Amino acid sequence: MMHQRIRGVRAFTLVELLVVIAIVAVLIGLLLPAVQSAREAARRSSCSNKLRQLSLGLATHESAQRRFPAGYVSEANRTPVDAATRDRPPGTGWGLLIAPYLEEATLVSDYRPDAGLGVGEATNRAIVSASPAIFRCPSDTGPRDPFAVLGVNGSPHPSGAVLGRSSYVGNAGHDEPWGDPLDSWEGRANGPLYRNSWLPISRVTDGTSHTVFLGEHLSRLSQKAWAGTVPGAASHPTPAFAASSGSTADAAATLLLVHSGPAAGEPGVIHPPNDRIAHVCQMYADHPTGSHVAFGDGGVRFVRDTIDRATWVALSSFNGGEVVTNGVW
């Protein structure tokens, strides 16, 4: 009887097993995009919230100091001075300037802008090399470790400065004034965050709700810092980005600032977020179809890659007088 029962048990055939495996594979294939989409939606929401906090930090700085922070600070009569850009210490960037309004006051309380090279000074290294989570987008898949600052030729910067990375950058406007040896960027830069900008809200005549202050940039494309910059430094593209875009190292300002175009040297060339022909000095994100941008009033919007270029130019200046309708982009 036992022998008969054992012979009555039927096992799966190889064909049946393969069918089951195929069904499971199809189900995984159907579910995986949905799971990935849900994860990206969560990352996108987190990124938007972080940019909103940063934008509110800018607004709080303006409320407390009666002016928005500078893109970065270069003080007259400080040395050394970079002959190519006229940059000087301390190089304190917009991120470091608003850090006290982002619950990072403890981190930056001992920062000494008056010490030697400022951001590049060894006594400030522990602060400027930190990586506050508020400055990192969850969708940014690039490196998260601090980076050693390099010169334009790729050699280590003499200061030995090490900076914490950022996924967010300031908008300097249409042009790229860091390409010329200018003592002042006034009249050349028309974005709200540029070297020594310190804009009072009265100068943002286009309105803070229609002026882009901050955007995204990927660490896997080039080096970006939250704390500031060092005279004679450069933002270098990663090898993969250099190969795909032709991008090369750019001036120290591009460690924390970008521009939209058109620039004086590129008439008619406009770079919306994620533009395929843009370089280290434009906005990029790893979100499908677009990028977040933050405005001066604390608002954050998702700008699609297909945004009308004239609209993007209008949003990138603070005093152009352009009329932008909310519904068209």
N, C-alpha and C positions, 0 to 999 in steps of 0.2 A: 504493500500500500504506500509506504514512504517513498519507495523507488518510483512509483507511478506519479506521485505528486510532484517530485522533483523534476521529472521529465515534462510535466505540464507547465512549468514556468517558462514564459517566453521573454527573451531579451530584445533590446532595441537592435535593429539592423544598422549597418553603417550609413545607409541612405537616410534613415530616419534621424540619426544623430546629426548628419550634415544639414538636414532640413531645419532642425531645431536651432542649430548654430546660426544658420542663415537668417532665421526669423529674429533671433536675439540681436544679431548684427544690424538688421534693418531697424529694429526698435531703438537701438543705441544711436544709430545714424539720425533717426528722427528726433530723438530727445536731446542729443548733444548740442545742436544749434540753439535750442530753446534754453538750455542751461547756460550756454555761453552768452546768449543775449541777456539773460537775467543777471548774470555776473557783471556784464559791461554796463547794464543799466544802474546797478548798484555803484560801480566805480564812477560812472558819469555823475551820478547824484552826489557822491562824496566830493568829487572834483569841483562841482558847482558850488557846494557848500564852502569849500576851502577858499575858492576865489571870492565868494561873497564876504567871508571873514576878512580877507586881505583888503577888499574894497572898502569895507566898513572901517578897517584900520586906517586907510588913507583919509576917509571922511572924518574920523575921530581926530587924526593929526591936524587936519584943517580946522576943526572946531576948537582944538586946544591951542594951536599955534597961529591961527588965523592965516594959514597958508598950507598948501599941500607939500609933502616932502619933495625934495629934489630927487631926480633920477639917481644921481650920485653927487658927492661933494668934492670939489677941487678948489682949494683955498689959495688965493693970490699970495705970492712971496714964499710959499712952502717949497721945499726942495726934496727930492729931485723933480725936475720937470721933464716930461717926455717930449722931445723935439718934434716928433711926428704928429702928436695930437694936442700938445700943450696941457696934458693931464698933470695934475699935482696931487699930493696927499691931501686929505686922508683917504679919499675914495669911498667914504661911507655911502652905502647904497640905500635905496628906498626901502628894502626889506628890513634892514637893520634900524632904519629911522622909525618904522612903524611897529617894530617888535614889542616895545613897551605897551602898546595898545592891543596886543594879541596874546596877552598872558605869557609873554616871554620876557618880562621885565627882569626876572631873576637871572636868566641866561645872559642878558646884555648889560646888566647893571655895572659891570666892571670894565666895559669897553672904553678905551682911551683914544679918542680921535686925535688928540694932540701929541700922541707918542710917535715920534719918528715918521714911519710910513703909514701910520693909521691902520687900515685894514691889513697891510702887509707887514706890520710890526710883530715881532715874535711874542711880545707880551699880550697881544690880542689874539694869538693863534687859536687858543682853546675855544674862544667865542666864535670866531668867523669860520672855523672848520666844523662846527656843529651842524647837525642836520635836523632842524625842527620839522616835525611831520606836516605842519601847516603849509610848508613850501613844496610838498611833493604830491603830485597827482597819482592816484592809485593805478591809472592806466599807463603811466610812464614806465616802460619795461627796461629802461636803461640802467646803468650802474647807479648805486646809491651811496657808495663810499666817497669821502672827500677826495678832491683832486689837487695835485701839485700844480701851481700856476706856472705856465710856460710863456716865454717870449714869442714874438711873431715868427722867429726862425725855428721854433720848436725846442729850443734849449731851455733848461730850468731857469726860472726867473731868479735874479740875484738875491731877492729877499727871502727865498725859500718859502714863500707864502703857500698855505694850504687852505682851500675854501670848500665849504659845504655846498652841495648841489641844490639847484632849484628847478622846478618844472614850470615856473612862472616868470614872466619877463614884463618890463615896463615898455610902454609905447612912447617912442621919441618923435613920432610924426612921420611925415612923408620922406624927408631927406635923411641922409646919413652924415651928419656933420663931423663925426669922428674920423672921416677920411681926410680931413684937412687940418693943418696946424692953426686952429682958431683959439684965441684966448677967451672968447665968449661965443656962445651958441645963440644968443639973442638975435632974433630976426632970421635965423636959419632953421632952427628946430621949431616945429609947430605942433608937436605932440605934448601932452601934459607932463611927461617925465623925461627930462633931459639933464645934462650936467648943469648943476646950480640953478635949476628951474625955479623952485620955491614959489609956485604960482598961488597968488590969492584967488579965491573963488571968483572974484569980479573979473578976472582976466579970461575965464573960461566962458567966452561970450556965445559959443555954440550951445552951451548948457551941459551940465554934468551928466544928464541922462542921455545925451547924444554924443558923448566923447569917450572913446575907449581909453582906459588907463592901463589895464593889464591884460595879458593873454597867456597862452601856453607855448612851451617849447620843450622838445623831448631830449632827455639826457643821452639817449642812444644816438642822437644826431650831432650834438656838440656840447661843449662845457658851458654851463650857466650856473651862476652863484646868487645866493640870496643876500649876502652881507655887503657886498661891494666889489671894488676892483682895485687894481694896483697900477700905477703909471708904468708903461712899457710892457704890460701883459697883453695877452691875446686870447680870444676864444677859438679853440681848434675844433674842426669837424672830426668825427670818428673816421677811421679809414674807409668803412663801408659807405658812409654818407659822402665822403669826398669823392669816392669812385663813382657813385650814382648821380651826383649833382654837379660835380666839378667845383664844389665849394672849397675855399681855402681859408686859412686863418684870418681873422678880422681883429680890429682894434680892441683895446681893453674895455671900451664902453659896451661892446656886445657880449660881455660876460653877464650883463643884466638888462640891456636895452635892445630893442629891435625897431625896425622902421617898416613902413608899408609901401613906399614908393608913391608917386614917381619921385626919384631923386634927381639932383641936378645933373649927375653923370649918366642917368638912365631915363631920359625924357619919355614919358608915356608908358613906362614899365611899372606895373602895379602888382603887388604880391599879397593877395588875400591869404588867410590861413590855409596851410597845407598845399600851397602852390608848388607844383612839381619842379619848377625851375628856380625856386628860391634857395637861399643859402643860410649860413649860420645866423644871419641878422634878420630873420623873419619868424613868424609864428607857425608852430606845428603842434599837432596833437595826435594821439593814438585812438581817438574816438571815431567810429565810423561816420563819415559824411560831413564832419565839421569840427569845430573847436569852440571852447568857452571863451568869452571875453567879459571883463568886468568894467563897469562904468564908474564915473566919479560920484554918483549918488548912492552907491552901494548895490546897484542892480547888476545881475549877471544874465547874459543871454548866450544861446548857442548859435553861433554863426556858421552857416553851411558853406562848404567849399565852393558852391556855385553862386555865392553872393555877387550881386552886381558890383563890378569893380569901382564904378563911380561912387556908389554908396559906401564901399569900404574906405575909399579915400576921404569922403566926407566925415565918416565916423572917426577917422584917425587924427583929425586936426581939432584943436580946441577953439580956434578963432577964424575959421574959413568962411563963416556965414552961409554955409550950405544948408538947404532945407532937406531934412530926412524924415520920411513918413514911416512910422513904426511898422505898418502892415506890409511893406514891400520887401522885407528881408527877413 
